[in-house]
Amino acid sequence: MAYYFEEPSRTFSEYLLVPGYSSVECMTKNVSLKTPLTKFKKGETPAISLNIPLVSAIMQSVSDDKMAVALAKEGGISFIYGSQSIENEAAMVRRVKSYKAGFVESISNLRPEQTLADILALKKKTGHSTVAITDDGTANGKLVGLVTSRDYRVSRMEPTTLISSFMRPFNELIYGHEGITLSEANNMLWDHKLNVLPVISNEQKLLYFVFRKDYDSHKENPNELLDGSKRYMVGAGINTRDYEERIPALIEAGADVLCIDSSEGFSEWQARTLQFVRQKYGDTIKIGAGNVVDKEGFLFLAKAGADFIKVGIGGGSICITREQKGIGRGQATAVIEVAKARDEYFEETGIYIPICSDGGIVHDYHVTLALAMGSDFIMLGRYFSRFDESPTNKVNINGNYMKEYWGEGSARARNWQRYDMGGDSKLSFEEGVDSYVPYAGSLKDNVGLTLNKVKSTMCNCGVLTIPELQKNAKITLVSNTSIIEGGAHDVLLKDQHRFPVK
Ligand code: RVP
């Protein structure tokens, strides 16, 4: 006879936190969100910890090198998507590892024989007032001059005026040489009262700009997640097919941690992949596995050697796995059961394996609930896809700005390796959709706001750390009627001119 779970499977919106006693110490500035990413033995510290409990999903529409840098600046980590060629994925990892905080590649570039009109058009498009003038008009061409808004007067000059006649030519520029450190560059900015310092190669090719406004970047990002060489940390997604080639390439590129990306992780394929890593690299390479939704799945991957385990099937906003295949489990129930298994495993073995709740976060408070239920960190796709830093197009739909967001199992991603179990490709079916999500601005602002809410709730619960929240949270199920009570109700909303629809 089939096994029946006694409880229905539930999702985050069916729960609320009940406040605990808050002492005067319970202020958001005293809350630490530091959390383990990889497994560790009792009494020891994990090889990698995150400074905030957020990681970005292994998806084409979410995690490229730009997202990875933005998230590492805030203290989390991105897993670069694996549904691309090994070379492209390794190149993205390499770009994160070679990213130098404060050194930026020039975005606005023109040639000296172009005109003032071209400068104005470019400024309108990019919003930048510093334009590099290079021999070929590219970001890494030979630097021949610089134009800022101080170099021209639109009211007095013809739009056809050649850039070469009003740019500051190279021989009048102050610049740094390849290899200059950020603090040396900053000193030059201050000594020469500059707003921008070009950094050039021995062949006079433009490499980067250092802007005065970025001077305080490190101070602005006190949580940034750095490796031992002060480079941003980055993760990378892998699959259970080409891992023998992909993993060495990603390690060589500098990936700090890997994660097997699969909608269903309770499989021999994952065990084989983990075994490959342990045989080739021992414990030096950190690798997560998943996804699972119950104790059995967790124990399987724990014993197979995973450094962290992802939890969740079918809860992703773009995911239709439950509709298509009838497999999955409510995200809250899955996290609660796996967290219990993780704690029991820790009791028995003295090894703590962090778990990650993956998918289905809709409201900021869902992050707090997922942590309170035992997650060590949370993976989000839709959330990050809405930001400037996600790789997708920003489009205007009926007067509203939206970003594109599509699932890895959608026809658009064509990542059949993740979903297809082999066989005739004509029999493949989609497990994800292609969609729009409302554009939300910068990652920094949004993550700051979300985490402030998380910290504030933690204070209401009387806790200052994630382990304390996991231990002391009081959580209650809510009835359908009380869910209605939780939103604005029985009032006519002014900005929508209608009764709230639940
Ligand atoms: P969400 O944050 O709710 O958008 O969910 C993101 C998660 O959804 C991913 O981390 C992944 O586990 C899952 N996903 C990605 N693609 C698909 C799909 O096409 N079905 N699902």
Boltz pocket constraint, residues with backbone or C-beta under 6 A from the ligand:
constraints:
  - pocket:
      binder: B
      contacts: [[A, 57], [A, 58], [A, 59], [A, 262], [A, 312], [A, 315], [A, 316], [A, 317], [A, 318], [A, 319], [A, 320], [A, 321], [A, 358], [A, 359], [A, 360], [A, 361], [A, 379], [A, 380], [A, 381], [A, 382], [A, 383], [A, 406], [A, 407], [A, 408], [A, 409], [A, 410], [A, 431], [A, 432], [A, 433]]
      max_distance: 6.0
